[in-house]
Amino acid sequence: MSSRDFSLYGAVDLGARQAAAKKQQERRVAAEASPGTGAAGGPYVVDVTDQTFNTEVVERSRTAPVLVDFWAEWCGPCKQLSPILEKLATEAAGKWVLAKVDIDANPQLGAYMQQMGIRGIPFVAVVVAGQLMPFLNGAAPEAQVRQAIDQLFEALRQEGILPDASGAPEDDEMPAPQAQPEVDPVYAAAEEALNSGDLDRAATAFQRILDTDPRDEYAKTGLARIELGRRIGDLDAQKAIAEADADPADVLAQTRAADVEVVTGGVEAAFDRLIGTVRRTAGDDRDVARKHLLKLFEILPSDDPRISKARRALQSALF
């Protein structure tokens, strides 16, 4: 299986975010109405968007594998496969999580799926420790899907990507749960606003944190991602890339293309594009490209090795 470092940071479609939040709430209501039945997948099925993918899938995959179901309302086979996946996710009870992506409501994720060479749905990918790998393409009977998932996780264990469950303690050996630490209400407000799709309120909350502590990395990253999402909200991704490639001297086109590349997982390509622009230009144009690159740095954790590599390349381009 081939893998790819998949890092999606963006807020593209607020309507889609709110729709996903509504669907997730409907799942919770259904699960509460039918306790013990696994209705609608309960807490083990999440609806994700272009904006929430990084948190709900990439970050979550560092503690548990995530299967990503790419689907659409008009897709008949999707309606056959999705209930099977939801049932199996419920049975797994947290050993893995199912994330559902409506490709019509989330065009950036749909475009990324196409970049992987996938042209049809249903399509299922697996994300483990931040790595995305193609898994299933097309519908299949429950027994076949169940077997494929079992074989997938066994293969991942053998490759050392998943921990060996054989050493896990039995239920009666599990330590008593510890009390969860209290969450700072300012951080909680930012998270709640993001989860509800209210980007303006989330941005205000992040800015309030930065007003108190300008070095707060969580707030800086959150605000940078919101600003990126606003910048690309109305962009046609393919057109933006094509225009930038056709006119390397157009600095604004290069910044738009870099934004799209970051959102679709091409972080290093975006950095290389802007560093190349800095190298080719001078004066105000060079400053625009440089400052835009610095903005994109804020989207990633400060210790991300891609940032240090890009900073060295930027220094070389400048001097």
N, C-alpha and C positions, 0 to 999 in steps of 0.2 A: 504493500500500500504506500502510495506517495503521500507526503504531508506538506502543509504549507503554513508558515507563520501567519495566522489570520488575525489582524488587529483592526477592528472597525471602530472608528471614533466619529460619530456624526449625529446630527439631529436633522433629518431630512424632511419628514412628513409628520407634522404635529397631529393631523387628523388620524393618521395610521396609528400613532402612539396612543391616542385616546381610544381608538377602536379596540386596540389590543388590550388596553387596561379594562375596557368594558367586558370583553370576552373573558378575561381572566377572572373578573368579578363574578360573571355568570358561572364559571367553572367552580368557584368557591361555594356559591350558593347551592349549586347542584350537589356538590360533595357533602355539604352540611345537611341538605335535605334527605340524602340517602347515605348515612354513615355506614362505613364498613363495606359498601358496594363498590367503592372506587369510581363513583360517578364522575364522568368527564375527566378522569385522570387525577382528580383531587389536586394536592399540592405538587405532584410530580409531573405536571404538564403546564408549560408556560407559553403564552403568546408573546412573541417578540417582534420588534420593529427595527428599522434601520438604526434608530437611536439607541434602543436598549440592548442590541445584540452583544455589545462588548461586555456589559455588566451581567446580563442574564445567561450568556452562553460562554464567552471567552473566559471571563473571570471565574464563573461557576465551575468551568471544566477543570480548574486547578485542584478542586476537591472531589469532584465526581464527574464521570464521563457524561457528555450531553449528546443525544441524538437530535439532529435538526431535520425536521420534516418540512420541505418546501412544497407548498400546495397552492391551489386557487379554487374559488367557488365553482368555476365552470368545469373543473377537472373531475370526470367521473371516477377514474381509478383512484384518485386521491381520497374519495369518499369511502372507498373500500379499504385502503391501507391505513388511514388515520385512526379509525376506531381500534384496529389491531394494535397499533403502536401505543395508543393510550391505555389499552388494557394491559399490555406487557409492562408499561411504565409503572402502572399501579401495582402490579405484582412484584416488580423489582423493589418497590418501597424505598426509593432513594439511592439504590445502588447505582442507578443512572437516571437522568432526567430527560424528558422529551420537550424540546423547544419547537414551536410551530411558527412558520413564516409564510404569511400570505404574500406571494410575490407580486400580486397586483397592487396591494396597498403599500408595498415596500420595494420600490424600483431599484434602489441601490443594491439590496441583497439579491434581487432577481438578476441584476446585471452581473454581480459577482459570480452567481451560479453559472451564467453563460460563459464568463471568462474561464471557468474551469473546464469548459467544453461540454457542459450539460445542456442539452437542448429540449429535453422533455421532463414533465413531472407526472407522477410524484417522484421526488428525488430526496434521498436521505443521506446526510453526512454525519460523521461522528467527530466531535471535538474533545480532545483529551490533552490536558496540560497546555492549553492554548494552541494546540496543533489541530488543524482541520484536515480531515481525510474523507474522500468520497466513499460511500458505503453501498446504498441500494438505489437502483434506478428502475422504477416500475412497481406495480402492485404485485402481491404474492399472497398465497394462503397463509393463515396464521401459523401453522406448523412450520412452514418454510421460513417465515420471518423470525420465529422464535429460535430455530436452529441457527440461522445466519447470525443473530445477535450473540448467541452463546459462543459460536465459533469466532466471532470478531473479538470478544473480550478475552477468550483464551489465547488468541494470537497476540493480542496486545500485552497480556501478562508474560508470555514467552519472550516477547521483545523487550521486556523490562519497562514498558510504558505504564502498566497498571501494577499496583501492589499485589502480592500474592495473598489472596483472601484466606488461605489455609491457616495462617497464623493469627487470624482475627479472634478475639475472645468471644466466648459464648455469651448469650444475652445475660445469664445470671452472673457473669464475671465482669460485666460492664461497670465502670465506675459511676457513681451517682452523678447526675447532671449538676453542673456548677451554675450558680446564679449568673445571669448575663449582666455585664457592666451597663450602667446607665448611659444612654446616648445623649450627647450634648444637644439641646433643643434646636440650636442653630443649624447643626449638621442634619438633624432629623427633618427640619423644615426644607432644607435643600433637597434631600432624598425624596421626601413626600411630593414636592413640586415636580421633580423629574419623573417619578412614577406615575403621576397624574397627567403628564404631558404639558404642564404649564411652564414653558421655558422662560417667560418673563419673570415669573415669581422665583424660579430656580436661580436665574441670573442675579436677581436682587439678593437672594439668600447667600449666594457665593460671594457677592461683592461685600456684604456685611461682614462675612468672615475675614475677607482680605483687609477691610478697613481696620479690623482689630489686630490682625497678624498678616502683613503683606507677604510673608514667606510661606504661608500655609499652602503646601503643594496640592492637597486635595481640592481646595477651592480654586487655585490657579488652573488646575487641569480641568475641573468641571466648567469653569467659565470659558476657557479656551475652546472646549468641545461644543458648548452652546453657540459661541460666536462662529465656529466653523459650520455648524449646522445651518445657521442663518444665512451664511454666505452662499452655500450651495443649494439652498432651498428651491430656487427656481431654475437651476442650471440643468441643461441637457448634458449628461455626462459624456456621451460619445462625441457630441458636437464640441464640447469644451476641449477635449483631448485633441480632436482633429484640427481645430483652429490653432491651438498652440503649436502643434507639430508643423503646421503649414507656414507659420510665421514666427520663427524663433526670436525675432526682434521685438515682438509685441510683449512687453513685460507683464501687462495686466492679464493677457491670455495665458502666460506662463503661470501666474499665481492662481488663476481659476483652475487650470489643469492640475496643478499641484494639490489643490484642495480636493478635487475629485479623486486623485490617486491615493491620498491618505484615507479617505472614506472607504474606498474599495479595496483597501489592504496593501496598496503599493507605497508604503511609507518611504522606503529607500529610494524608489523611483521619483517620488515627489521631492525629496531632499536633493537628489542628483540634478533634477530639472532646475531647481532654483539656484543651486551652486553653479551650474553651467551658465545660467542667466547672469549671475554676479560676475562671472569670469568674462563674459562677452560684452558687458555694458560698463557705463561710467556715469558719474554724476547722480542725478535724481533717480534715473532708472535703476542704477545699481543699488541705491539706498532702498528703493521700493522692494526689490527682490530680497535684499538682505533682511529687512524688517519683517517681511512676510515669512521668511524661513524661521526667524526667531519666534514668531507667533506659533508656527507649527511645532516647534520644539516643546512648547508648553502643553501640548496635547498628550505627550508621552510622559511616563515617569522620568524623573531627572536622572536616574541611574541606568536608563535604557542605553545599551551599547551603541545603538544606531545614532544617538544624539552625539556622543563623544566622537564617533567616526566622522559625522557630518560637520561638527565644529572644527575638526582638524582640516577637513577639506575646504571649509569656508575661509579659514585663516589663510590657507595656501592660495585661494582664489583672490583674496583681497590684497595680499602682499607678494 
